[in-house]
Amino acid sequence: MAQWTPTFYSFLTMTIPYPSPPTVLFCSQCGTATEQRIPPDDSRLRAVCPVCQHIHYDNPKTVVGTIPVLGDKILLCKRGIEPGYAMWTLPAGFMECGEGLAQGAARETLEEALATVEVIEPVYSLVDIPHIGQTHVFFRANLQEGDFGAGHETLEVALFALDEIPWDDIAFNSVRITLQAFLADVARGEFVTRHHVRTLDSM
């Protein structure tokens, strides 16, 4: 059985200028159309309300998911929504307020694959995608039971042997590089936490 080693390193760290994520168009306090300004004591453009002066901050979103394993197979989901409709992915989605990373990853796995998992900490794969304002976090996980199925955003779920992964139909690069890292670690018998940075040039 492969062992986990607490080694943290960068898989791809090339950085380039990137646009800010889409900003808030209307004030959440009074509904007025916002303006792009640099507020006092700040250094970045923000969406500022010209009426009530409320400042809106666009902060990155966190996507959490798992690599669910049963024996020597990985559970993948065929997406039932865009982006990536009818393509395969790991069960993952946006964190909700009030939950931690591992809790959110387990919840998303249950929602998308109707599967209960034992999440293995610490984080296995951390993928920063700054030009879309997202960070994708994946945990290794053990399927608790053999029961799984398609959630409301999933067309199909299936177990794949490591040499059967449908690489041509993987929905997202963050999933692809996480699976590639996982297979490499299985082959060498040791798991390490991976940190990846994806940029416009490397998507």
N, C-alpha and C positions, 0 to 999 in steps of 0.2 A: 504494500500500500504506500502510495506517495505521501511524503511528509511535508508539512508546511514549515517554511523557514522565513523568519521576519526580516526579509530583505526588501528594501524599497528603492526602486530605481526608475529612471525615465526611459521609456521605450522609443518615444519620438518627441523631441523638444523644439523643433523648428517653429519659430514664431514670425508672423508677418502682421502688418497693420490690418485691422478688421473693423467693419462697421459696427456701431452700437445696435442692439436689438431694437425692434420697433418700439416707439415711445408711447406714452399715454396721450391720447388725443383730447380727452375731455376731463375736466377736473372732477375728482371723486367726491369733492365736498359741495360744489355748487353747480356743476354741469357746464361751466364755461369752457370754450375751446382753449386749450393750453398753448403756451408759447415756449419756444426753445431759448433758454437763457442760462447763463452761468451765474448761479446765486452768489451772494457775498460769502467770502471765506470758503468757496468751493473752486474746483478747477475743471469741472466737466459740465457740458450742456445738460440741463435737466428740463423736464416738462413742468413749467411754472404757470400757475393760474394768474392772469393779469388782474382779476377782480379781488379774490380773497388771498392771493399770494401764496397759496399752498404749493409746496414743492413735492413732486412725485418722483420717486426713485425706482428705476428699472433694475431689479436685482436678478442675478442668475437663478434659474430653476434647476432643481435636482431630480434626476430620474434614477429610480432604484429598481434592481431586478436580481434574479438569481440564475445560476447555472444548475438546474435540477438534475441530479444524477440518480439513476437506479441501476445498480450493478455496474456494467461497463457501458451504459448508454446515457445519452443526454436527452432531456425532454425539450422539444421546440414547439413553438406556436405558429400557425399560419395566420397572418393578420387579416382581420375582417374589416379594417378601416384604413383610410389613407392617413399618413403616407405609408407606402409599402404594402398596399392591398395585395393579398394573396401571396405574399412573400413570407419567408420563415424568420423567426426572431426568438430571442430568449424572452421569457415573461418579465415584463418591466413596465414601469409607468411613473408618473410624477408623484413625489411624496405629498402626503397630506399633513396639515398642521396637527400637532399633538402626537406625532409618532417619530420614532427614531429610524435610522437607516435600515437596520435589520428588520424591524417590525414592518416598515413600508415595503421592503422587498418581499417578505413573506405574504403580505396582504395582496400585492400585485400578482404574485404567483397563484394565489388562491382565486383571485378574480379572473385572471386570463386563462388559467389552465385547470381550474377547479382542483388544484393539487395542494396538499398539505406538505410542507417541507420543514426540515430541521436546518436552519441557517447556520453555516459554519463561519465564525468570525475569526480574525478580523476581515476587513474588506479585501476582496481578491483583485478586482480591477477597477481603477478610477480613470475615467476618460474625460478630460477637459475639452470642451468645444466652445471656445470663447466667442467666435463670430456669430453664434446663435444664442449665446447667453445660457448655456446648459452645461451641467456636469452629470455624467452617467456613472453610476456606482453599481457594481455587480458583486454578489457574494456567491461562493460555492454553497451548495445545499444538497441535502439528501432527501429524496422522496420518502415520506413516512409510510406511504401505502402505495399499492399499485394502481389505485383509483385516480383517474384524471379525465378531463373532458374539455370541451370548448366553451369558454366563457362568452359573454355577450359581444365582445369585440374580437372574437377569435373564430376562424372558420374551421380549424382542425388542429389537433395536437397529436404528436407522435414521438415515440422514442427512436433515437438514431444511434447506431453504433458510431464510434469515432471515425471510422473510415467511410461512413455513409452520409456525413453531413452535406446538405445540398448547398454547396458554396456559391453556385451561380444564382441562387434564389434567396440569399440572405438579405434582409431588408436594410440594415444599417451598418455603417463601418464600425461603430462602437461595439456592436455585437460581433462582427467579423474578427476584429483584432482581439477581443476578449476570448473568443473560441479558439483562435490560433494560439494564443498564449496558454490556454488551458491544455490543449493537445500537446504543446511542447513540454509543459510541466509534467503531464502524465507520462510522457515518454522518458523523461529523465528521472522520474520518481521523486520530485520535490516541487512544492508549490511556493511561489513567492508573490508578494503583493506587487501588482503592476500599476504604473502611472503612465498614462498616454496623453499626449496633447495633439488634438486634431486641428488643423488649420484649413483655410480655403485652398491652399496648395495640396493638401494631403487628404482631402475628402474623397 
